Amino acid sequence: MSEHQISMRVELQEQRAAALADMVERILAPLHGDEHVVDAGCGTGAFAFAVAPHVQAVTGIDRDAGLLAAARELAPSNCAFVEGDLAELPFGYGAFDVAGCFRVLHHVPRPELVVAELARVVRPGGRVLVVDQLGDVDPLRSLELDRFERERDASHVRLLPDADIRFLLEANDLVVVHDEVSREMREIERYLDAAGLQGEERERVRRMAPAAEYEVEVGWFLARKHGS
């Protein structure tokens, strides 16, 4: 990821930080202050920083060294960041009380492997929080959105609909205990700025956008692992 894209990402993260912190605290309540949390696909640390004031320690992991460097610059003292593969997390079974995966699954070619790893590294009775933009229930509209997102960001693979995310969680012996959908308005020009698109490429991708301003749905799924 380019320096411009990282800078734009950090700027947007800071603008959304307070709202995200409130959402995370509410959905994960109760937190007792002694939890160990992993933020899988941490990027510049949005989820890690939101949960850090309420837990003992957070470990963020991502494969992009530039994003990790930006996260380390902003990190509170109880956050650490490591480079690694989300499909093969370098942690032992049951190492964490909570595993979070924030706006990541649509970037990975095998999301089932990532969810399986989240389930593995959470202790019995621990929780997994998956947050991601949702695919449309209309498969043709989902195809159009995916095509647009891939042109805007080559790392995009596929938006998963609600049912697919639930299936991945349940297939790994995780029971969904809370779910909700939040809605976000996107301004296409700012969205293209964040991608660093210019000139003819920007115009081409702009023509593929749903509208100059459009709404997306973000699903929040909190699941508990069987056991105590």
N, C-alpha and C positions, 0 to 999 in steps of 0.2 A: 504494500500500500504506500502511495506517495506521501511526502510530507504535507502537501496541501490537503489531501484526504484525511490524514490523521488529525491535522489542525481543525478542520471542519467538524470532524467527529467529536473531538474534545469540546469544542464550542457548543455543539448541540447537547452533548452530555451534561455540561454544566447548566444549561438552560433548563433541562428536564430533571435535574438532580433532586430538588425538593419534592416534586410530585412522585418521582420514583421511590424515594426514601419512605414517603408516607404509605405508598402502595405495598412495598415490601414488608414494612413493619406490620401493617394490618393483616396481610395474607399469611405471614409466617408466625403471627402471635399464637401462643406465647413463646418468646425466646427468653432464656434464663441467664444468659451472659457467659455461659461456659461452653457454648457450642463451637465446634470446628466445622467450617464451611468450605466447600470447593465451588469456585466459579469457573465452569467449563466453557471455553471459548470466550474468555473474559474481555478480549479487546483492550480498550483503554480503561477498563475497570468500573463500568457503570454499576453493575449489580454488586460487585465486591464492596464498593464504597458505600452503597445504600445500606448493606447489611452489617458492615463493620462496626458501627457504634453499639450494636446490640449483642455481639458475640465475642468469644475469646480470640479467635483467629480465622482469617480467610486466606485461602490459597487460590490464586488465579492461574489458569493455564491457557495458553494460546500458542499457535504455531507461527504467528507473525511477530518477529523480533522488534519491529518498529512500534507496533501497538503496545507491546510489553514495556518498552523503554518509556513511552509516554505515560503508561499507568504507574510505573515506579516513581516517576517525577512527582506525581500527585498523591501517592499512597499514604494513608495513615500508618502508624507504627505496627498495627496488628495485621497488615496485609503483606503477603509475599507473592511474587509472580515468577512462574517458571515456563519454559518453552516445552511444548510436547504435543502429542497426537491425541485428539479427543476420542478416537476409536481404540486407543490403547493407553489409557491413563496410567501414569507411573506411580500408582498408589495401591496399597493393599486392600483386601476385602474389608469392608466396614470401617474404613479409616475416618469417615466424616459423619456428622449428625445431619447435615443438610447439603444437598448438591443442587446447584442452580445452573441453568442453561438459558441464557438471556439473548433472544433474537439470533440464534445460531443455527437451528436445524435446517433452515432453508438454504444454508451455505454448504451443507455437507452432502456428498453423494450417497452415503449409507447412514441415514439418520438412525436406523435400527441399531447399528453398532454403538452409536453415541449413547442412546438411551440405555442400552444394556450395560455400558460402562458406568453410567450414573447410578444405576441400580446396584451394581457390584460394589462400588466404593462407599455406599451409604450403609450404615449399620442397620441391623434389624430394628424396626420401629422408627428409623430415621425417615427423612422426607426428601422428596425430589420436586423442585420447582422448574417447570418448563414454560417459557414465555416466547411466543413467536407470532409474527404476522400470519394470519390464516389464509389459506386458499379459499376460493369461492366454491359454493356448493354446485354452481354450474360449471361442469368440466371445461366447456369451451371458453368461458370467461377466465377460468384459471389458466388455461393455456396462453391466452392473450397477455395476462398479467405476468406470467413467467417469462414470456418472450420479451416483454418490455424490461423487466427487471434484469434479465441476462444481458441485454444490450446496454443497460445503464451500468451494470456491475457484473463483470465476468465471473465473479465468485458465486453468483447466485445459481442455485440448482433448481429447486422446486418449492413452492409454497404448499404446506401440508394443510388439508382441511381439518376441522375439529375431530372428525371421526378417526382420521389416521393417527393423530397424536394420542388420542385415547387408547387406540389399539396398541401402539408401541409401549405405552406405560403398562397397560394391563398384561401384555405378553411377557413382561418382565416381573410379574408378581407384585406390581405396584397398584395400590387401590387409590383411585382419585377421590380425595376428600373435599376438595374445593375447586371450583372452576368459575371463571367469569370472562367477559369480553369487554375490552376497552376500545374506544374509537379514536382515531387520530386523523386530523386533516393534514394533507400534504400539499404544499405549493410546489408546482413542478419546477419552477426556475431555481428555487433554493435546493430542491432535491438534485437537480442536475449540477448545481454548483458543488455540492458535497461530493459528487462523483468526479469532479475535475474535468467535465466535458466542455469542449470548446468548438467553435466553428461549425463546419458541415456535419461533423459527428453529433454535436449537440442538437443541431436542427433535426437531424434524422431521428434521434431518440425522442426528441420532444414530440414529433408527429405521432409516435407510437403510444404516447401517454394517454391514460383514460380521459383526462381533462386537465385544464390549467390548475385546478384545485380539486382534489378528490379525497374521499374518505377510505381508510383501511381499517380492518378489524384486527386487533391483537388479542390472542387467547392467552389466558393465565391458567395453568393447570398445576395444582398442588396434589401430590400423591404420597402415600405412606407405604413403606416397605413392611411386609409381614414380619412379625416377630416382636420381641420386646427389648 
